[in-house]
Amino acid sequence: PDGTVAKVTDETNRSLLSVIDDSRLRLPDDLDIAPDGRIFFSEATIRYEMSEWAVDALEGRGNGRLICHDPRTGSTRTILR
């Protein structure tokens, strides 16, 4: 990667990674960059919006996923649900 950083704000309606495997990104929450440049990030829930955090907590089960983005190929996919 060339180190380019793009700022995404709350006003952003859609980003390059807004839809992955036919599912909209709802609550991405952590990331790590592998030595080969792939970016792994987690999404806390695929079912609820941020405003519905209490419902997600009451449900008491994992609703998230792990996603991998490869900047070399431009591909993004869910690798663990």
MODELLER restraints for C-alpha pairs under 7 A, 6 or more apart:
rsr = mdl.restraints
at = mdl.atoms
rsr.add(forms.Gaussian(group=physical.xy_distance, feature=features.Distance(at['CA:1:A'], at['CA:37:A']), mean=6.32, stdev=0.5))
rsr.add(forms.Gaussian(group=physical.xy_distance, feature=features.Distance(at['CA:18:A'], at['CA:24:A']), mean=5.72, stdev=0.5))
rsr.add(forms.Gaussian(group=physical.xy_distance, feature=features.Distance(at['CA:18:A'], at['CA:25:A']), mean=5.32, stdev=0.5))
rsr.add(forms.Gaussian(group=physical.xy_distance, feature=features.Distance(at['CA:19:A'], at['CA:25:A']), mean=5.96, stdev=0.5))
rsr.add(forms.Gaussian(group=physical.xy_distance, feature=features.Distance(at['CA:20:A'], at['CA:76:A']), mean=6.55, stdev=0.5))
rsr.add(forms.Gaussian(group=physical.xy_distance, feature=features.Distance(at['CA:20:A'], at['CA:77:A']), mean=6.13, stdev=0.5))
rsr.add(forms.Gaussian(group=physical.xy_distance, feature=features.Distance(at['CA:21:A'], at['CA:77:A']), mean=6.28, stdev=0.5))
rsr.add(forms.Gaussian(group=physical.xy_distance, feature=features.Distance(at['CA:21:A'], at['CA:78:A']), mean=6.77, stdev=0.5))
rsr.add(forms.Gaussian(group=physical.xy_distance, feature=features.Distance(at['CA:26:A'], at['CA:45:A']), mean=6.82, stdev=0.5))
rsr.add(forms.Gaussian(group=physical.xy_distance, feature=features.Distance(at['CA:26:A'], at['CA:46:A']), mean=6.19, stdev=0.5))
rsr.add(forms.Gaussian(group=physical.xy_distance, feature=features.Distance(at['CA:26:A'], at['CA:49:A']), mean=6.09, stdev=0.5))
rsr.add(forms.Gaussian(group=physical.xy_distance, feature=features.Distance(at['CA:27:A'], at['CA:43:A']), mean=5.34, stdev=0.5))
rsr.add(forms.Gaussian(group=physical.xy_distance, feature=features.Distance(at['CA:27:A'], at['CA:44:A']), mean=5.63, stdev=0.5))
rsr.add(forms.Gaussian(group=physical.xy_distance, feature=features.Distance(at['CA:27:A'], at['CA:45:A']), mean=6.15, stdev=0.5))
rsr.add(forms.Gaussian(group=physical.xy_distance, feature=features.Distance(at['CA:27:A'], at['CA:50:A']), mean=6.84, stdev=0.5))
rsr.add(forms.Gaussian(group=physical.xy_distance, feature=features.Distance(at['CA:28:A'], at['CA:42:A']), mean=5.72, stdev=0.5))
rsr.add(forms.Gaussian(group=physical.xy_distance, feature=features.Distance(at['CA:28:A'], at['CA:43:A']), mean=3.99, stdev=0.5))
rsr.add(forms.Gaussian(group=physical.xy_distance, feature=features.Distance(at['CA:28:A'], at['CA:44:A']), mean=6.16, stdev=0.5))
rsr.add(forms.Gaussian(group=physical.xy_distance, feature=features.Distance(at['CA:29:A'], at['CA:42:A']), mean=5.86, stdev=0.5))
rsr.add(forms.Gaussian(group=physical.xy_distance, feature=features.Distance(at['CA:29:A'], at['CA:43:A']), mean=5.65, stdev=0.5))
rsr.add(forms.Gaussian(group=physical.xy_distance, feature=features.Distance(at['CA:29:A'], at['CA:44:A']), mean=6.28, stdev=0.5))
rsr.add(forms.Gaussian(group=physical.xy_distance, feature=features.Distance(at['CA:30:A'], at['CA:41:A']), mean=5.42, stdev=0.5))
rsr.add(forms.Gaussian(group=physical.xy_distance, feature=features.Distance(at['CA:30:A'], at['CA:42:A']), mean=5.47, stdev=0.5))
rsr.add(forms.Gaussian(group=physical.xy_distance, feature=features.Distance(at['CA:31:A'], at['CA:39:A']), mean=6.90, stdev=0.5))
rsr.add(forms.Gaussian(group=physical.xy_distance, feature=features.Distance(at['CA:31:A'], at['CA:40:A']), mean=5.49, stdev=0.5))
rsr.add(forms.Gaussian(group=physical.xy_distance, feature=features.Distance(at['CA:31:A'], at['CA:41:A']), mean=4.00, stdev=0.5))
rsr.add(forms.Gaussian(group=physical.xy_distance, feature=features.Distance(at['CA:31:A'], at['CA:42:A']), mean=6.45, stdev=0.5))
rsr.add(forms.Gaussian(group=physical.xy_distance, feature=features.Distance(at['CA:32:A'], at['CA:39:A']), mean=5.94, stdev=0.5))
rsr.add(forms.Gaussian(group=physical.xy_distance, feature=features.Distance(at['CA:32:A'], at['CA:40:A']), mean=5.30, stdev=0.5))
rsr.add(forms.Gaussian(group=physical.xy_distance, feature=features.Distance(at['CA:32:A'], at['CA:41:A']), mean=6.34, stdev=0.5))
rsr.add(forms.Gaussian(group=physical.xy_distance, feature=features.Distance(at['CA:33:A'], at['CA:39:A']), mean=4.56, stdev=0.5))
rsr.add(forms.Gaussian(group=physical.xy_distance, feature=features.Distance(at['CA:33:A'], at['CA:40:A']), mean=6.18, stdev=0.5))
rsr.add(forms.Gaussian(group=physical.xy_distance, feature=features.Distance(at['CA:38:A'], at['CA:68:A']), mean=6.75, stdev=0.5))
rsr.add(forms.Gaussian(group=physical.xy_distance, feature=features.Distance(at['CA:38:A'], at['CA:69:A']), mean=5.81, stdev=0.5))
rsr.add(forms.Gaussian(group=physical.xy_distance, feature=features.Distance(at['CA:38:A'], at['CA:70:A']), mean=4.65, stdev=0.5))
rsr.add(forms.Gaussian(group=physical.xy_distance, feature=features.Distance(at['CA:38:A'], at['CA:71:A']), mean=6.54, stdev=0.5))
rsr.add(forms.Gaussian(group=physical.xy_distance, feature=features.Distance(at['CA:39:A'], at['CA:68:A']), mean=5.66, stdev=0.5))
rsr.add(forms.Gaussian(group=physical.xy_distance, feature=features.Distance(at['CA:39:A'], at['CA:69:A']), mean=5.09, stdev=0.5))
rsr.add(forms.Gaussian(group=physical.xy_distance, feature=features.Distance(at['CA:39:A'], at['CA:70:A']), mean=6.37, stdev=0.5))
rsr.add(forms.Gaussian(group=physical.xy_distance, feature=features.Distance(at['CA:40:A'], at['CA:66:A']), mean=6.99, stdev=0.5))
rsr.add(forms.Gaussian(group=physical.xy_distance, feature=features.Distance(at['CA:40:A'], at['CA:67:A']), mean=5.63, stdev=0.5))
rsr.add(forms.Gaussian(group=physical.xy_distance, feature=features.Distance(at['CA:40:A'], at['CA:68:A']), mean=4.49, stdev=0.5))
rsr.add(forms.Gaussian(group=physical.xy_distance, feature=features.Distance(at['CA:40:A'], at['CA:69:A']), mean=6.39, stdev=0.5))
rsr.add(forms.Gaussian(group=physical.xy_distance, feature=features.Distance(at['CA:41:A'], at['CA:66:A']), mean=5.86, stdev=0.5))
rsr.add(forms.Gaussian(group=physical.xy_distance, feature=features.Distance(at['CA:41:A'], at['CA:67:A']), mean=5.32, stdev=0.5))
rsr.add(forms.Gaussian(group=physical.xy_distance, feature=features.Distance(at['CA:41:A'], at['CA:68:A']), mean=6.51, stdev=0.5))
rsr.add(forms.Gaussian(group=physical.xy_distance, feature=features.Distance(at['CA:42:A'], at['CA:65:A']), mean=5.79, stdev=0.5))
rsr.add(forms.Gaussian(group=physical.xy_distance, feature=features.Distance(at['CA:42:A'], at['CA:66:A']), mean=4.50, stdev=0.5))
rsr.add(forms.Gaussian(group=physical.xy_distance, feature=features.Distance(at['CA:42:A'], at['CA:67:A']), mean=6.01, stdev=0.5))
rsr.add(forms.Gaussian(group=physical.xy_distance, feature=features.Distance(at['CA:43:A'], at['CA:64:A']), mean=5.28, stdev=0.5))
rsr.add(forms.Gaussian(group=physical.xy_distance, feature=features.Distance(at['CA:43:A'], at['CA:65:A']), mean=5.40, stdev=0.5))
rsr.add(forms.Gaussian(group=physical.xy_distance, feature=features.Distance(at['CA:43:A'], at['CA:66:A']), mean=6.44, stdev=0.5))
rsr.add(forms.Gaussian(group=physical.xy_distance, feature=features.Distance(at['CA:44:A'], at['CA:63:A']), mean=6.82, stdev=0.5))
rsr.add(forms.Gaussian(group=physical.xy_distance, feature=features.Distance(at['CA:44:A'], at['CA:64:A']), mean=4.60, stdev=0.5))
rsr.add(forms.Gaussian(group=physical.xy_distance, feature=features.Distance(at['CA:44:A'], at['CA:65:A']), mean=6.97, stdev=0.5))
rsr.add(forms.Gaussian(group=physical.xy_distance, feature=features.Distance(at['CA:45:A'], at['CA:63:A']), mean=4.68, stdev=0.5))
rsr.add(forms.Gaussian(group=physical.xy_distance, feature=features.Distance(at['CA:45:A'], at['CA:64:A']), mean=4.08, stdev=0.5))
rsr.add(forms.Gaussian(group=physical.xy_distance, feature=features.Distance(at['CA:46:A'], at['CA:63:A']), mean=5.86, stdev=0.5))
rsr.add(forms.Gaussian(group=physical.xy_distance, feature=features.Distance(at['CA:46:A'], at['CA:64:A']), mean=5.55, stdev=0.5))
rsr.add(forms.Gaussian(group=physical.xy_distance, feature=features.Distance(at['CA:47:A'], at['CA:63:A']), mean=6.58, stdev=0.5))
rsr.add(forms.Gaussian(group=physical.xy_distance, feature=features.Distance(at['CA:48:A'], at['CA:56:A']), mean=6.61, stdev=0.5))
rsr.add(forms.Gaussian(group=physical.xy_distance, feature=features.Distance(at['CA:64:A'], at['CA:81:A']), mean=6.27, stdev=0.5))
rsr.add(forms.Gaussian(group=physical.xy_distance, feature=features.Distance(at['CA:65:A'], at['CA:78:A']), mean=6.81, stdev=0.5))
rsr.add(forms.Gaussian(group=physical.xy_distance, feature=features.Distance(at['CA:65:A'], at['CA:80:A']), mean=5.49, stdev=0.5))
rsr.add(forms.Gaussian(group=physical.xy_distance, feature=features.Distance(at['CA:65:A'], at['CA:81:A']), mean=4.29, stdev=0.5))
rsr.add(forms.Gaussian(group=physical.xy_distance, feature=features.Distance(at['CA:66:A'], at['CA:78:A']), mean=5.92, stdev=0.5))
rsr.add(forms.Gaussian(group=physical.xy_distance, feature=features.Distance(at['CA:66:A'], at['CA:79:A']), mean=5.70, stdev=0.5))
rsr.add(forms.Gaussian(group=physical.xy_distance, feature=features.Distance(at['CA:66:A'], at['CA:80:A']), mean=4.99, stdev=0.5))
rsr.add(forms.Gaussian(group=physical.xy_distance, feature=features.Distance(at['CA:66:A'], at['CA:81:A']), mean=6.44, stdev=0.5))
rsr.add(forms.Gaussian(group=physical.xy_distance, feature=features.Distance(at['CA:67:A'], at['CA:77:A']), mean=5.67, stdev=0.5))
rsr.add(forms.Gaussian(group=physical.xy_distance, feature=features.Distance(at['CA:67:A'], at['CA:78:A']), mean=4.39, stdev=0.5))
rsr.add(forms.Gaussian(group=physical.xy_distance, feature=features.Distance(at['CA:67:A'], at['CA:79:A']), mean=5.57, stdev=0.5))
rsr.add(forms.Gaussian(group=physical.xy_distance, feature=features.Distance(at['CA:68:A'], at['CA:76:A']), mean=5.62, stdev=0.5))
rsr.add(forms.Gaussian(group=physical.xy_distance, feature=features.Distance(at['CA:68:A'], at['CA:77:A']), mean=5.57, stdev=0.5))
rsr.add(forms.Gaussian(group=physical.xy_distance, feature=features.Distance(at['CA:68:A'], at['CA:78:A']), mean=6.40, stdev=0.5))
rsr.add(forms.Gaussian(group=physical.xy_distance, feature=features.Distance(at['CA:68:A'], at['CA:79:A']), mean=6.62, stdev=0.5))
rsr.add(forms.Gaussian(group=physical.xy_distance, feature=features.Distance(at['CA:69:A'], at['CA:75:A']), mean=5.84, stdev=0.5))
rsr.add(forms.Gaussian(group=physical.xy_distance, feature=features.Distance(at['CA:69:A'], at['CA:76:A']), mean=4.24, stdev=0.5))
rsr.add(forms.Gaussian(group=physical.xy_distance, feature=features.Distance(at['CA:69:A'], at['CA:77:A']), mean=6.67, stdev=0.5))
rsr.add(forms.Gaussian(group=physical.xy_distance, feature=features.Distance(at['CA:70:A'], at['CA:76:A']), mean=6.37, stdev=0.5))
